[in-house]
Amino acid sequence: MMTALCRLLIAVCCLCGISALADPLPLLGIGRVSTHVTDLDSARAFYSGVCGFDEAFDVRRADGSVKVAYFKVNDHQFLEVIPGLKSDQVRPMDGFAILTDQIRKLRSMLEARGLHPGKIHSDSDGSRGFNLTDLPGQNLAFLEFVQYGPKSLAGRTKGKYLGPHRLSTRLEHVGVIATNFDAAYDFYAKTLGFNETWRRLTVDRGRVILDHIQMPGTSEDVVELSNQTDAKTPLTRNRAGEAAHFALTVSDVKALMLRVNDMKPGLRETTPHYGLDNRWNFNLFDPDGTRVEFMQSADPAHPAPAVVVTPADWR
């Protein structure tokens, strides 16, 4: 027979498990996005020359070649640019990192939620982190959780490489291709504790097209799920570059467009438009087709509806 002590221990364990799921994860916002490029010099001309982000540091191989270059958005957010994109690699942007200041606690909490995080390791840039690769319903290679320390390259360059020509100073959201929308949504909303803030539906309300889910904490950073469930055609580089993207905030999209046009960069771009989330949007594309979205802050006089319905044939 089960003793009173055994029953008590089981009850305590159950309560601990419930608490682990109820407590919000210690997440500080998007730390960096990782995108592959064919040619680093061309990428530099775009990310530094056009977007104005300083190349704060890089990590090199034994032969002296650049393995990863880091372009700085602000002291906490970086664009991780990796040369060597293969011609048959459909999705250039293959992962992103979420910042934390409690790496061990976070890993334990994720284990308690039934996930299988990798071991905590020191990256070549001096930060500490771990990866999740069991990402249900997502066309994404990895989700990383990272903690910058004072001795990391991010920590040692704090306050530096914040040039005045940056087109934006905040990375707001990351676009993720959902190959199984329900599974991807449950991963972020139910397992990680993200909160849905906005969704875009087909006109018959039978299918989600886009979904914005905001991470817990004070950052207000967002993952945008692009629903490609049961896609009838294979994912192309062009479509992958549009959907697997990242977005930065600006105060005035029209002024941004004029500024970019004055540079005459000769790159693919789109005309600013007023999006269904009531925000001005302006897109640039890096030399390998990854979309860099610039979004104007929300207009308080025109708040975005929680649900937007759009024609069923919208892609």
N, C-alpha and C positions, 0 to 999 in steps of 0.2 A: 504493500500500500504506500501511496505517496505521503510522505511526512509533511507536517506543517511547514518545516524549514524549506523543503523542496518547492512547495507551492509558493512560498514567499520569494525564493530565488527566481523562479520562473516569472512571477509577476513583476519583479524588479527588472529582469531582462526585457520583458515586453514593454514596460514603461520606458526603458532606455532606448529601445528601438523606435518607439513612437516619437520620443523627444528628438532623436537624431533626424527623423524625417520632418519634424515640425520646425526645427531651428533653421533659419535661413543660412545658406552657405556664405562664408566670408569672401565675397567677391567684390573687387574694386573697379571693375570695368574692363573694357577691351584693352589689352596690352600691346598686341601687335597682330598684323596679318602677314601671312607668308604667301608670296607669289613668285612663280618662276618666270624667267625671261630668257629670250634667245641670246641677246647681246647686252652686256652690262653697260657699255658706253651709251648705247641707245636708250637704255632705261634711265641712266643718269641724266641724259639730256631732257627726258620727260619729267622724272620725279624731282630733280633739282632745278633744271633749266626752266621748265614750264610751271610746275607746281610749287617750286620754291622751297622744298624741304632739303635741309642740309644733310649730307652724308656724314653722320656723326661718328661712325666707326665701322669696321668690317672685321670679319674673321677669315683667316687665310689658311690655305693648305700648306703642307710641308714644302711644296715647290714654289711657294710665294703667290700663287694665284688666289683670287678672291673666291671664297666659298659662299659667304653670305655678306651682303652689304645692308646696313641699317640706316634708313632715312627717318629723320626725327620730326614727328608732328608736334609733340610737346614732351615734357620731361618723363611722362609715363607711357606714351604711345609711339610706336615705331612701325614703319613699313619694312618688312624683312624681305629683301629682294635676292633671289637665288638664281645665278646664271646657270645656263645649261638646259633650258627648256627643249625637250625633244619634239620633233615635228608631229609625232603621233600622240603627244600628250594633249588630250582634249581640254582639260581644265587647268589653266595656269595657277589659279589661286587654290591651294589644296589644304589650307588649315589656318587656324588663328589661335591666339592665346588670350586667356582671361587672367587678369592680374589679381593677386591675393597678397595679404601680409601675414597669412597663417598657413603656410604650405602643408605642414604636417597634420594640423587639425582638419584642413580641407580634404586631404587624401583619406583620412579616417572616416570622415563624414560620407564621402562618396562610396567607400567600401560598405558602410552601414546601409546605404541605399541600393545595394546589390550590384554595383558597378565594379569593374576590374581595372583600376588605375595602375599604370606602370610604376616602377620604383622611382623614388625621388633621386634626381641626378643633377650634377652641375653641368650647365651648357657651356659651350666654348666662349660665350660672351660673359661668363661669370655669374649668370643668374642661376637660380635653382628652380626645378620644376618637374613635372611628370606629364605624361600623355594619356589620353583616353583614345583608344582606337576602335572600341566596340560602340559604334555610333549608329544606332538603328535608323533606317530609313533615310540616310543622308549620303550624298555623293561628296564625301569629305574624307580626306586621308587621316586627319587627326584633329583633336581638340586638346590644346595644351593649357596647363595651369602653371603660372610662373610667378616667382617672387624675386624682385630685384633687391640686391643687397648693396651696401655702401661700396663694396669692392668690385661689384659688377661693372661692366662698361656703361650700362645705363646709369648706375649710381655715380660713377666717376665723371660722367659728362653732364651731370645735373646743372642746369642753368646755362649750359653752353649749346651751341649749334641751334639756336632759336632765331634764325634769320628773319629780317623784316619783310622778306618777299614771299613768305608762306601764304598760299591761297586760303589756308584754313589752319586753325590751331586746335581742332578737336575732331577725333575719329568717333563717329556716332553709332554706326551700325555695320554689320557684316552680313552679306547675302549668302545663304546656304541653299543649295539645290536639294530639295526633298524628293527622293525617289519613292518613298512611301510616307505621305504626309502625316497620316495618323500616328505612325510610329515615331517620326521625327518630332511631331508636336508633343506627344506624351513624354519623350525624353527630356525636352526642355521645360515643359510646363509642369509635369507631374513628378519627374525625378529630380530635376535641378531646381525647381521652384520658381521658374520664370513666370511672368504675368503677361497675358495677352493684352495689348493696348489698341490694336487696330487690325482689321482683316478686310480683304477684298474678295468678293464673291462673283460668280457668274450671275447673269440676270435671273436665272431660274432658282438661284440660291442653292443649287445642288452641288457646287464645287467651290472650294477655296482656291483662289489664284495666288494671293500673297498673304502672309500673316506676319505681323510684328509682335514679338514677344520680348519683354523687357526683363533684364536680369535683376535679381534681388540686390538690395543695397541702394546707395545714393547716387550712383553714376548715371542712371537713366539710359545706359547703353542697351542696344537692341540687337537681336538676331532676327533677320528677315528670312522667312522660309518661302522659297519659290517652289510651288507645287508642280512637280513633273511626274506625279504618279501616273502609271499606265501611259506614258508618252508613246505616241504612235510612230515616231521617227527617232533614230539614234541622236544622241546629244552631239552637237557640232561645236567646234572651237568658238565660233561666233556667238552661239547661244550660251555656251558655258561661260564665256567672258562677260556676257551681260548679266547673267543670273548670279554667278559666284563673283561678287564684287564687294567693294567697301564704300561707305559714304561718310563724307565730312560736312560739318556745318559751316555756314558763312552768314554774314549779316545782310548781304545784298547780292543776290544772284545776278541781277542785270549789270551791276558794276563789275562783278567778276567776269562776266562774258566780255565786256568791253576791254577789260584789262588783258584777258587772254588773247583777244583778237589783235590788240596792239602789238603783242609779241610776234604775231604771224608765225605760229609754230608749225603750221601745215599738217596738223594732226586731225584725226577723225574726232568730230565733236557734234553735239546736238544743240538745237535752239532751246533756250530756256522755256519751260512750260509750267503751268500751274497744275500741280498734281492733284489726284483725287484725295490725298491726305491734307489738302489745303496748304501745300508748301511749294515754293518755287524750286524747280530742279534744273540742273545743268550738268551734262555728262561730258567727260573727256575719256579717251581710251588710250591706254599705254600702247607702245609699239607691238605688243603681242595680243592686244584685244581685251585686256582686263579693264572693265569699266570702273572709272573713278567718279563717283556721284557727289555733287555738291548740292546741299540742301539748305534753303533759307529757313531760319527759325520760324516756328509756327506764328501765324497772325492771330492774336487774341480776339480780334473782331470776327474771325471766321474759323472757329474751332473745328477740327476734323471730326467727322462722324465716326462712331466706333465700328460701323460696318458700311462698306461701300459696295454697291452693286454695279457691275459693268457688263457689257455685251458678252454673250457666251462664246463668241468667236475670237475674243481678245486673247492674244498669245502671251 
